[in-house]
Each structure stands twice: as C-alpha cells, then as structure tokens.
Amino acid sequence: MSKAAGPLTDALGRVVDLLVEHKIKLDALEHVLKETNPLVHEFYLGTIENLRTQKTAEVNRVLTQTLKSNPTKH
C-alpha cells in the first residue's frame, strides 16, 4: 500500500464525518420546518427531490464521460 493511503483515508474519513454531521443537522431542521410550516416543508421536499434528480443526472454524465475517456485496461 502506498504512503498516500493513510492521508487519503484520513481525508475521506473527515469528509464522511462532515457529511453525516450535516445530514443530522438537515434532518433536525426539516423536522422543525415540518412542525412550524407544513406548506414550506412541502416546498422544501419538492426542491430536495429536484436537486436529487439533477445530481443523479450530473453524476451519470460525468461517469459516462470518464468511462469513455479512460477505458478500463485489462
């Protein structure tokens, strides 16, 4: 294993920690929003779904482009 594996693993771990922390905060904020303003909560859910769709399309586009430009070498 290369020397970079340690720092890379540490960096990835920190990114995952931040993502989990932000997910917890967003879930808490969503719960508060649901209780205080159901109409805005519905708008929020629609916006999140649209962003997920956009993200999926962008990830698929980038992966397709990457795979076409860097075919797997066997």
C-alpha positions as CSV (number, residue, x, y, z in Angstrom):
1,M,0.0,0.0,0.0
2,S,1.3,3.5,-0.8
3,K,2.2,6.2,1.7
4,A,-0.7,8.3,0.4
5,A,-3.2,5.7,1.5
6,G,-3.1,6.9,5.2
7,P,-3.7,10.6,4.5
8,L,-6.2,9.8,1.8
9,T,-8.1,7.5,4.2
10,D,-8.0,10.2,6.9
11,A,-9.2,12.8,4.5
12,L,-12.0,10.6,3.3
13,G,-13.0,9.8,6.9
14,R,-13.2,13.6,7.7
15,V,-15.4,14.1,4.6
16,V,-17.7,11.3,5.7
17,D,-17.9,12.7,9.2
18,L,-18.8,16.1,7.8
19,L,-21.5,14.6,5.6
20,V,-23.0,12.7,8.5
21,E,-22.9,15.8,10.7
22,H,-24.7,17.9,8.1
23,K,-27.2,15.2,7.4
24,I,-28.1,15.1,11.1
25,K,-28.5,18.9,11.1
26,L,-30.6,19.0,8.0
27,D,-32.9,16.3,9.3
28,A,-33.4,18.3,12.5
29,L,-34.1,21.5,10.6
30,E,-36.5,19.6,8.4
31,H,-38.4,18.3,11.4
32,V,-38.6,21.8,12.8
33,L,-39.9,23.1,9.5
34,K,-42.4,20.4,9.2
35,E,-43.8,21.3,12.6
36,T,-43.8,25.0,12.2
37,N,-44.8,25.5,8.5
38,P,-46.1,22.5,6.6
39,L,-46.5,24.4,3.3
40,V,-42.9,25.5,3.3
41,H,-42.0,21.9,4.3
42,E,-43.7,20.5,1.2
43,F,-41.9,23.1,-1.0
44,Y,-38.6,22.1,0.7
45,L,-39.3,18.4,-0.1
46,G,-40.0,19.2,-3.7
47,T,-36.8,21.2,-4.0
48,I,-34.8,18.4,-2.5
49,E,-36.3,15.9,-4.9
50,N,-35.4,18.2,-7.9
51,L,-31.9,18.6,-6.6
52,R,-31.5,14.8,-6.3
53,T,-32.7,14.3,-9.8
54,Q,-30.2,17.0,-11.1
55,K,-27.4,15.4,-9.0
56,T,-28.1,11.9,-10.4
57,A,-28.1,13.2,-14.0
58,E,-24.8,15.1,-13.4
59,V,-23.1,12.1,-11.8
60,N,-24.2,9.8,-14.6
61,R,-23.0,12.4,-17.2
62,V,-19.6,12.7,-15.5
63,L,-19.2,8.9,-15.0
64,T,-20.1,8.3,-18.6
65,Q,-17.7,10.9,-19.8
66,T,-14.9,9.5,-17.6
67,L,-15.5,5.9,-18.7
68,K,-15.4,6.9,-22.3
69,S,-12.2,8.9,-21.9
70,N,-10.5,6.3,-19.6
71,P,-11.5,2.8,-20.7
72,T,-10.5,0.0,-18.3
73,K,-7.2,-1.6,-19.1
74,H,-7.1,-5.3,-18.7
